[in-house]
Amino acid sequence: MRNRTGALPLGQQADPKYPLPWPLVVRILGAVLLLRRRSFHSDSRRFIAGLRPPLSVSGLDVVQPGRPLLLTINHYHRPGFRAWWLPLSVSAVVPCNVHWVMTAAWTFPERPLSRQLTGLSRRLFRRIAAVYGFSTMPPDPDEVGLRAQSIRSVLSYARKTASPVIGFAPEGRDSPEGRLQGPPPGAGRFIYHLAQIGLEIAPIGAFEAGGSLQINFGLPYRLDVPDHLPAHELDSRVSQSVMRYIAVLLPPDMGAIFK
């Protein structure tokens, strides 16, 4: 039985197919090795063209050229589905360039050689960000100095770019069975600063239903939080508000804690 979004309950969905276009992957790896710039929009369209069944999109008309936006998407994940399909899907369908804020590294807390693996991923992601012109955000909230530097870099990009469209997954990490979870400390303040310089926030819900990947765009909104809140309270209020807007675009069982 389907729920009101048209999705089957988690665990009862037919798995879509996510084939990789290997010739394109090889060309991208070459660009990463040689630090040659590429268009993420163009590459994303080639990736998404191979999805079977095709990507299902709703509400896309809210993203219009000339409208400064912060796209906030849930960090959907399950075994067999990698979160990189989320920015690929969004960038393939929107009519403008999306500047993604991507993690600066993967972490492997329970694996042997975890520090070495994290270090390797950090170097790889730095090069990927350079190839596509993205920004990176350290995954550990305790990396205060590096995270502050990353935030300043994104804010600088937003101020210098005409009608910027920035993509961001506030959760910043995988969650059990794809269910929505709270963002780490600092994510709310980061979103607040982008809203203060004029970006509307457009929520996006990503999930699998009917055997296909679904990308639901919600109506953009402006933050409504009191002025002069203590930093920790501002951070919490913005994070909770942003996640509630995403939750309404997801099946009830995925966003239940924010509804």
C-alpha positions in Angstrom: 0.0 0.0 0.0 1.3 3.5 -0.9 1.2 6.4 1.4 -0.2 9.8 0.5 3.0 10.9 -1.3 2.8 7.9 -3.6 5.7 6.1 -2.0 5.8 2.6 -0.8 6.9 2.0 2.8 10.6 1.9 3.3 11.9 -1.6 2.7 9.1 -2.4 0.2 10.2 -0.3 -2.7 11.5 -1.7 -5.9 15.1 -0.6 -6.3 15.8 1.7 -9.2 18.9 1.2 -11.3 21.8 3.7 -11.1 24.3 2.7 -13.8 27.4 4.7 -14.1 28.4 6.1 -17.5 32.0 4.7 -17.3 33.5 6.5 -20.3 32.3 9.8 -18.7 33.6 8.7 -15.3 37.0 8.1 -16.8 37.0 11.6 -18.4 36.1 13.1 -15.0 38.8 11.2 -13.2 41.3 12.6 -15.8 40.1 16.1 -15.2 40.4 15.6 -11.4 44.0 14.3 -11.9 44.9 17.2 -14.2 42.7 19.9 -12.4 40.8 20.8 -15.6 37.5 22.6 -15.1 34.3 20.9 -16.2 30.6 21.7 -16.2 28.8 19.9 -13.4 25.4 20.7 -15.1 26.5 19.0 -18.3 28.1 16.0 -16.6 25.0 15.6 -14.4 22.7 15.5 -17.4 24.7 12.6 -18.8 24.7 10.7 -15.5 20.9 11.1 -15.0 20.1 10.2 -18.6 21.0 6.6 -17.7 18.6 6.2 -14.8 16.1 3.4 -15.2 13.3 4.2 -14.7 13.9 7.9 -15.4 14.1 10.5 -12.7 10.8 11.9 -11.4 10.7 15.6 -10.7 8.0 17.9 -9.3 7.8 21.6 -8.5 10.8 22.5 -10.7 9.3 25.8 -11.8 10.2 27.4 -8.5 13.8 27.5 -9.6 14.0 30.4 -12.1 17.0 32.1 -13.6 17.7 35.3 -11.8 16.3 34.2 -8.5 18.9 33.9 -5.7 18.3 30.6 -3.9 19.7 28.3 -1.3 18.6 24.8 -2.3 18.3 22.6 0.9 18.0 18.9 0.3 17.8 15.9 2.7 20.8 13.7 2.7 19.0 10.5 1.4 21.0 7.3 1.7 20.4 3.6 1.7 22.6 0.5 0.9 23.0 0.5 -2.9 22.2 4.3 -3.2 25.0 6.8 -2.8 24.2 10.4 -1.9 26.2 11.8 -4.8 23.0 11.0 -6.9 21.3 13.9 -5.1 23.4 16.8 -6.4 23.6 15.1 -9.8 19.8 14.8 -10.0 19.2 18.4 -8.9 21.9 19.9 -11.2 20.7 17.9 -14.1 17.2 19.5 -14.1 17.6 23.0 -12.8 18.0 25.7 -15.5 21.0 27.4 -13.9 24.4 26.5 -12.4 24.3 25.2 -8.8 27.2 26.0 -6.5 27.3 23.0 -4.2 28.7 23.0 -0.7 30.1 19.5 -0.4 31.8 17.7 2.4 35.6 18.2 2.6 36.2 14.5 3.5 34.6 11.2 4.3 35.2 9.9 7.8 35.7 6.2 8.7 35.5 6.1 12.5 35.3 2.3 12.8 37.6 1.2 10.0 41.3 0.4 10.2 43.5 3.2 8.8 40.6 5.6 9.3 42.9 8.6 9.5 44.7 7.7 6.3 41.4 7.0 4.4 40.0 10.4 5.6 43.2 12.1 4.5 43.0 10.5 1.0 39.3 11.5 0.6 40.1 15.1 1.7 42.7 15.4 -1.0 40.4 13.9 -3.6 37.4 16.1 -2.7 39.6 19.2 -2.7 40.4 18.4 -6.4 36.8 17.6 -7.3 35.7 20.9 -5.8 38.4 22.7 -7.9 37.2 21.0 -11.1 33.6 22.0 -10.6 34.1 25.3 -8.7 32.4 24.0 -5.5 33.0 24.9 -1.9 33.9 22.3 0.7 32.8 22.1 4.4 34.8 20.1 7.0 32.5 17.3 8.3 33.6 17.6 11.9 31.8 20.4 13.9 34.9 20.6 16.1 37.0 21.9 13.2 35.8 25.3 14.1 38.5 27.3 12.3 38.3 25.4 9.1 34.5 25.5 9.1 34.5 29.3 9.7 36.9 29.7 6.7 34.6 27.6 4.5 31.6 29.7 5.6 33.4 32.9 4.7 34.3 31.5 1.3 30.7 30.6 0.5 29.4 33.9 1.7 32.0 35.7 -0.4 30.8 33.6 -3.5 27.2 34.5 -2.8 27.9 38.3 -2.5 30.1 38.4 -5.7 27.8 36.3 -7.9 24.8 37.7 -9.6 21.7 35.6 -8.6 23.6 32.8 -7.0 22.0 29.3 -6.6 23.7 27.4 -3.8 23.1 23.7 -3.0 23.4 22.4 0.5 22.4 19.2 2.5 22.0 20.5 6.1 22.3 17.0 7.6 25.7 16.6 6.1 25.9 12.8 6.8 24.1 9.5 6.1 21.2 8.6 8.2 19.7 5.2 9.1 17.3 4.0 6.3 17.2 7.4 4.8 15.2 9.0 7.5 15.5 12.8 8.2 17.8 13.8 11.1 18.9 17.0 12.7 21.8 19.0 11.2 25.1 19.3 13.1 25.8 22.4 15.2 26.5 25.5 13.0 24.4 24.5 10.0 21.6 26.7 11.1 23.8 29.8 11.5 25.4 29.1 8.1 21.9 29.1 6.5 20.9 32.2 8.5 23.9 34.2 7.1 23.1 33.2 3.5 19.4 34.3 4.1 20.6 37.6 5.5 22.4 38.5 2.3 19.2 37.9 0.2 18.9 34.2 -0.7 15.5 32.6 -0.4 15.5 29.0 0.8 14.0 26.4 -1.5 13.4 23.0 0.2 13.9 19.7 -1.8 12.7 16.3 -0.7 14.5 13.3 -2.3 13.3 9.7 -1.9 12.6 6.6 -3.9 9.0 5.7 -4.8 7.4 3.4 -7.4 10.8 2.2 -8.4 12.3 5.6 -9.3 14.2 8.4 -7.6 11.8 11.3 -6.8 13.0 14.9 -6.5 10.3 17.3 -5.0 11.0 21.0 -5.1 9.0 23.1 -2.5 8.1 26.8 -2.6 10.9 29.1 -1.7 10.5 31.0 1.6 12.3 33.5 3.8 13.5 32.8 7.3 11.3 34.1 10.1 13.3 34.1 13.3 13.5 36.8 16.0 16.5 39.1 16.0 19.2 39.1 18.6 18.8 35.4 19.7 21.8 33.8 21.4 23.9 32.0 18.8 23.1 28.5 19.9 19.3 29.2 20.0 19.5 30.9 16.5 21.3 27.9 15.2 18.7 25.4 16.6 15.7 27.4 15.5 16.9 27.8 11.9 17.9 24.2 11.6 14.6 23.0 12.9 12.7 25.3 10.6 14.6 24.3 7.5 14.2 20.6 8.2 10.5 21.0 8.7 10.1 22.5 5.3 12.0 19.5 3.8 10.0 17.0 5.8 6.7 18.0 4.2 8.1 17.0 0.8 9.0 13.5 2.0 7.0 10.3 2.8 5.6 10.5 6.4 7.9 7.8 7.7 11.1 9.6 6.4 10.4 13.0 7.9 8.3 12.0 11.0 10.5 13.6 13.6 10.0 17.1 12.0 6.3 16.9 11.4 
